[in-house]
């Protein structure tokens, strides 16, 4: 079998990469060990706004937004002594109906509802997300899905990559391609064959997880139901996530780092999280034990072979940004890889991928770990007083104080504007910098900016369209000068084959102080200025990897 790009792994990261490449005219073959009807994991339960912007471009955002929870089911997060116990604090977040508001856009008045984005965050489990992406990938003529097939090894040469795979039937399959991308998870076979090391913290926390089926759980809440509930009591701590808002629930129970998994009894720990006795029953769908880590691969590339997603970086699932960071990897890699394969850019363009993404994974992982450790220190490592569950005055006082602390520590992970929109590429070989430092960010806050390397600030056009809907397959020049942009820059792009779209905008949006802003297809700013470049050919050669940076 021959193709242009081989993707190993049909999780959300691999499928997004395949669809994005196919949308740019590249033939992709996706190899997946599981069968098509094998249930997806439920480990990721948030699709970030930045990811939804990518899904919007791929035409699958509406279907993702409609999945999982009912339209009127809350996405509130609570901290409590048990589901049937005392509520400590509540982080209010909108249901789907509240989220979209009367105008079909983001509602107002919630922690995460004032963001500059056409696609707000979605609380939907990977249990639903993966099948949606898989079926959507089928609609791309250039995507070939190969299930029930294990990747075995690859051979790389100047001519390309040859992947050897094995079907469940025992039949061998050989795939030849220009590039191979390992999106095959934390235990990546591709990464191991590359000889790449994972650097960082190998163990941060441990948990026993169970996906269970039980309609009676939604009636246990002492107050209003919640999408996610974090349980803290003297007997242990854990988390429960509503998968469908009805009968499916994902429960994590924390295991002390100095103990093994078996030290936490599965049934007893679930009863502790729920706050129920021996007579309460449920059906187990799936059990899994796992260790939270913060590790980043020493490099993301070996000649024609790349890794992305959990294959490239693993971190504690705080702020729900593991899968989402992997999808950001893919949209960065995809347009560069497609431009090279389509003859629109030089091979040097691909050098920008690791230069841009590696520092971001370090930044994001440290932000997520910092908040996670702060929470674990307060809720797990310090002793929780027995009076926390007392009905008396002292119990109420302790619950109120702990609830306030937990709210202050945790709200940024559920309204993580900084992780979505704040990161920037400050050392890219294909960005024209102008000396202005990009605004700093933290987990919960970001400042929109057109500084080169930043995400292009979103705005709505007067006709109701998003500016992101108008970005081309290569570069887009936003002309705010009030005059015609001229032909020299467009002609320079045309000579390379790299597409350029020019948008003449009648008004200057907020955050846009310059007359010209050049955006990449992945929504990052490549350049800005008040005059067009005087040497457009050299300018474009720099952007497309046709000259050394």
N, C-alpha and C positions, 0 to 999 in steps of 0.2 A: 504494500500500500504506500502511496506517495501523497504528500500534502505539503503545505508551506510551514505550518506550525503544529507541533504535537503538544497537547496539554495533558499532563498526568493528574487526574483527579477531577471528578465532576461534583464537587461541592460548590457553594456559592461563589468562591473565588475563581475556580477553574471555569465554571460556566459563564461568569461575567466576562472573563478574559476572552473566552471563545466567541461570545456574542459581539463584543466590542471589536475584535479583530475582523469578524465576518462582516460587520457593518461598514468596515473600511476596505472591503474587497479582498480579504485574505482567506484562503482555505485553511480550515482548522479541523484536526481530529482530536477528540477528547476520549481518553482511556480511563475507565472507571472499574474498580474491582467489584463493586456491588451490583446487584441486579436492578433493573428499572423499578421493580415494585418493592424493593427493600426499604423499610421506613427510614427516613432521614433522622439525624440527631436532633434533639431539642435543646442543645446546649447554648445556642445563641438566641436571644429573645428581643433584640432591638436592632432595627434597621435604621441607621443614622441618617440625618437629613442629607449629609454629603453623599451617602450611598444612594439615597432616593433621587438625588439630582442625576446621578449616573443612570439609574433605572429609568428615569424620565426620558433620557436620550435614547435608550434602548427600547422604549415603548412598552415597558412592563410595570411602571410605577403604579398605575391605577389598580392593577390586579393584586399587587403586593399590598397596597393600602387596604384593599377590601377583605383581606384574608385574616384568619385567626379569630380574634375577639369580636363579639357582637358590636354593632354600631354604637350602642348606648352603654357598653361596659366600660367602667372607669379604668384609667391607667394610673391611678393613685399608687403611691408607694407608702407602706406603713412600717413602723417599727413597733414591736409588741412583745409581750411576755409569752404569748402563744396565739394561734389563730383564734381560739376560744377564750383567750385571756384578756389582759389589759392593754389597750393601745397606748403607746408612749408618745408617738408623734406621727404626723401624716404630711407627706409631700404631695401637694395637689397637682395633678396633671390631667389633661383633657381626654375624654372619650373621643372616638372617631367623629361622632356628630358634633361635639364641642370643638374638636380640632379644626374642622373645615370651616366652621362659621357660616353665616348667612350668605357671604359672597363666594363661597367655595374655596376660600383661602384660609390661612391659619387664623384661629380665633385669638382673641386678646385676653389678657389678664392672667395668663399662666406663666410659670417660670421660663418656659421654652417657646413662648408664642410670639415673641417680638423679633425673631431672627430674620435676617435678610435672605430669604430662600423661597423658591417656588414650591419646595417639597419638604414639609415638616417631617420630623421623626415619626417612625411607625413602630409600635410595640407588637411585633409579630414573631412567632417562634420559627426557628430554622426547620422545625417539623413541617411547617406549611411552606416556608420560603423555598426550600430546595426543590420540591416537586413543581412549583410554579416556574422557577428558572429553567428547570430541565425541559418542561413542555414548551416554554417560550424559545429555548435554544433550538428545538425541532423546527421552528418556523424559519430558521435561517438556512438557506440553500447551501451555504458554504461551511456549515457545521456538520461534522459526522460524529455521532455518538457511538462509542464502542463499550457497552456494559459487560459485566461479568468477565473482565479481562484484567489480569494483574501485570503491572509493569515489572520487568525483571532487570534490565540493564540497558545502557546506551553506549554507543561508540561515536565519538566526536572527531571530525576532521575538517579541513578547509572546505570540503564540498558540502558539509552539513552534518546532520545527526541521524544515526540509525538506532531506533529503539526496538528492543526485543521484548515482546510481551507474551503472556500465556493465557489462553482462554480456559474457562473452567472445564471444558471438555478435554483439556490436555493439548489441544492444538496450539502450535506456535504462530505468532503473528509478528511480522516485521514491518515497521513504519519508518519511511525515510522522509526527512523534512529539513528545511533550512534551520529552524530553531526548535528547541524543546523547552517547555516551562513546567517545572515541578510545582504543582499546587496540591500536593499529596499529604498535607497535614504535618502535625508536629513530629511524627516519626518518619518523616520523608525519606523514601528510598533514593530519590534523586539527589537530595542534599548529601546523604551519606556517600553516594558514589562520587560526588564532586569532591569529597574530602574536606568539606566545610565544617568548621567547628561552631558550636553554639556557645556564646559567651554571656555570662550574667549570673543570676541567682537560680540554682537548680531546684530549690524547694523553698516556697514561701508559706504555703498552707496546703492542707489536704482536706478532701471532702468525699462523702459517700452520697451519690445522687440516685434518685429513683423517680421515674416517670410513672405516675399512678393514675388510675381511673376511679373517680368517686364523686357522684353528684352531691352528696351530703356535705361536702367541704364548704360549699358556698353559703350554707346556712349556719356555719360555725362562727363566723365573724361576729365579734361583740359589737362592732359598729358597722359602718358601711363596708362593703367588700373592697378589695384592693387587687390590682394587677400583680404587684410584687409585695411580699411581706417578709420582713427580716425579724427573726425571733431571737430574743435575748432573755435568758433566765439562768438561775444558778446551776441548772442541770446540763446546760449546753446551749449551743446557738445553731441557727440554720436559716434557710431561706426557702420560700415557696412561691412559685410563679404560676399564674393562671395561663394555661396554654390556649384554651378555647373559651374561658369564662364560664364553663359549665361543668364538664366532667374530667377533663385532663389537667393534671397538675404536676409540675416538676419540683421536687423537694431536694435541697442540698443540706446535709448535716456536716458540720465542721468536725474534723478529727484533730486532736492535739498533735503537734509536730513530733513529740517524743513518744507517740504511741502508734501502733499499727492500725490498719483499717478495721480489722476484726474486733478491736477494742470497743468500737461503737456498734451496738446491736442495731440492725436495720429497723426492725419493727418498733422497738422501744424508742429509738431516736425520732422516728416519724411521729409516734404518739406524743412525744414531748413537743415537737414543733406544732402539732395540731392542737394540743391541749385536750386530748381525749383518752378514754379508758380502753380496757381490753375488749369491750363489746363493739367498738367502732371498727368497721371493716372496709377494705378497699381492694382493688385489683391491681397487681403489679404489671406494668407494660414492659419496663426495662430497668435494670440496675447498672450502675457504673461507679467505679472508684477512680479518683483522679487527683493529681498533684498540681497545684498552681505554681507556675514558674515565671521568671522574667529573664528571657534569654533571646539574644539577637544573633543571627548568623554573622560570621566574620566577613563574609562577602555574599553577594546575591547572584554572581555570574561566574561561569567558567566557559570562556569562548562563546559557543553557540547555545549553551545551556544556562537557564535561569531558574531561580526559585522565587516563590511569592506566597503571601499569606502565612499560615502557621508553619509552613516549611522554612520560612525565612525569619520569623519572629514569633515568640510565644510569651504571653504575659497573663497575669492574673486577670480574670474576667470582670474587672471593675470598670464601670462606665460603658460596658457593652461595646468595647471598641476593638476587639480582636479580629473578628470577621470583617468588620468595616474597614479596618486598616489594610487588610489583605485586598479588599476590593479597590481601595485607593491605590495600592501598588499596581493593580492590573490596569486601571485606566491610565496610569502614568506610562506603563510599559507598552500598552497596546498601540497607542498612536505613534510612538517612536518606531516600534517594530514594523508597523504597517507602512510608515513612510519610507523606511529602508527597503522593504520588500517591493513596494510600488515604484521604486526608482525616484522618489521625491526628495531623498536626503542621503547623506553619506553615512557610512557605518559608524562614524564617530558619534552620531546622534544617540546611539544606544549607550554610550559611555555616560550620558547624562542620567540614566535611570538610577544607577546605584549612587551617584553623586547627590541626587536629589532625595531619594527615598531612605537611604540608610540613616542619615541624621534624624529624619522624622520619626522613624521607628524607635530610635533611642529616646527622643524627647517624649513621645506619647507613652512609651512603656514606663518611663520614670514618673510621669504625671499620674498615670493609673496606679502604679505601685505605691507612690507616696500617699495617695488618698486611701488605698486599701490598707496599708500598714497603720495609718491613723485610726481607721475604723476598727481594725483587729485589736489594736492596743486598748481601745476603749471598751469594746464589746466582748472580746474573747480572752485577752491575756490578763487583764485585771480581773480580780475576783468580783463576781456579781453578788451583791448582798441578798440574803434570803428575804429581807424585808421588802424587796422590789415587788413581790407578789402579795404583800399584805394589804388588807382592805382598810387599815387604819390611816390616821393622818400622816404618820411617818412614811408609810408606803406610797401615799399619793405624792408627798414631797420628793421622795427619791425618784419616782417615775417621771415627775415633771422636770426635774433637773437633768436626768439622763436623756429624756426625750429632746430637750433643748440642745444638748451636746450632740446627739446623733443627727439632728436636723442640720446643724451648722456644719458638721463634718461631711454629710452625705448629699446635700442638695446639688452640688456641682456635678456629681456623676450622672444625675438624671436630667440635667440641663447643661450639658457640656458643650457650650457654644465654642469654646476655645479648641477642643479636640476636633470639632467639625470644620471650623472655618478659620481658625487662627494660625495654623501652621503655614510656613513659607519656605521656599527654597532659596537659601542665601549663598550657595556655592555651586551654582549650576554652570556648566560650560556653554549652555545655549540660551542664557538669559542676559540681556543687556541691562546692567545695573547703572543707577544714576547717582549713587552715593548716599541716598536717603535710607536710613535703617528701617526695616519693616517693624511695625508695632509689636511689642511683646504680647504674650498671651498666657493664660493659665487654663486650667480645665474648664472653668465656668464662664470665662469672658474672652471676647475677641474684639478687635477694632478693625472695621472694614478699611481697606487701603488698596490703592492702585500701585503701591511700590512694587517694582519688578520682583517676581517670585511669589507674590501673594495671590490668593484666590481673587478672581475678578469680583468686585462687589456687585451683588445682584440688584436689579431694579426691574420694575414692570414698565413696559411701553404703554403709550396712551391707548393703543388698541387692545390692551389686555394680555399681550404676549410677554413671556419672560425673555430677557436678553439672552439667556442661555439657549433658548430655542432657535436663536438666529446665528449661533456660532457655527462656523464651517468645519470641514474635516481637517483643516490644517491650521491656518491662522486667520484671525478676524481683526480688522482695523476699525476701531470705534472712532469716528471722526466727529469731534465736538467743536471744531474750529468755526463752523458756519460757512466755510468755503469748500470748494471741490478739492479733493485730496491730490489730484494730479495722477499721472500714469506711471511715473518712474518706478515707484515701489511695486506697483502691481506687475509691471513688466519684469522686474527683477525676480519676483516670485515665479512668474510664468516661465522664465528661463530655466528654473530648477525643477519645475513640475509640481512644486508644493502649492496646494490651493490657498488662495487668499480671498476672503470676503470682506468688502468694505461696507460699513454701516454708517450712513450719514444721519446723525441724530439731531433733531431740531431743538432739543433742550439739553441742558447739562444736568445729569443726575447728581444727587448728593454723593459725596466722597470722590467726585471726579473733578480734579483741579486743573488737569492738563488738557490741551487741545486734541491730543492723539493718545490713544491707549491701544496697544497691540496685545490681543489675547490669544492664547493657544487653545486648541480644541479641548484640552482637559480643564479649561476654565482658570488657568493660571496666567498672570500677566508676564509677558515676555519683554515688554519695553513700553515706555511712555515718553512724551515730550511735547513741546509747543511748536516744534518744527520737524518736518519729516527728515529722515537721514539723508545726508549729503552724498554718501556713497552707498546707494541701495544694494548693489551687488555684493559688496563686502558685508553689509549688514545682514542680508539674507543668508549668505554663506555661513556666517556665524550661527544663525538660528537653526540651520539645517544640518550642521555637522560636516559641512563641505570644506571647512578650513580649521586648522588647529585653534583651540580656544586660547 
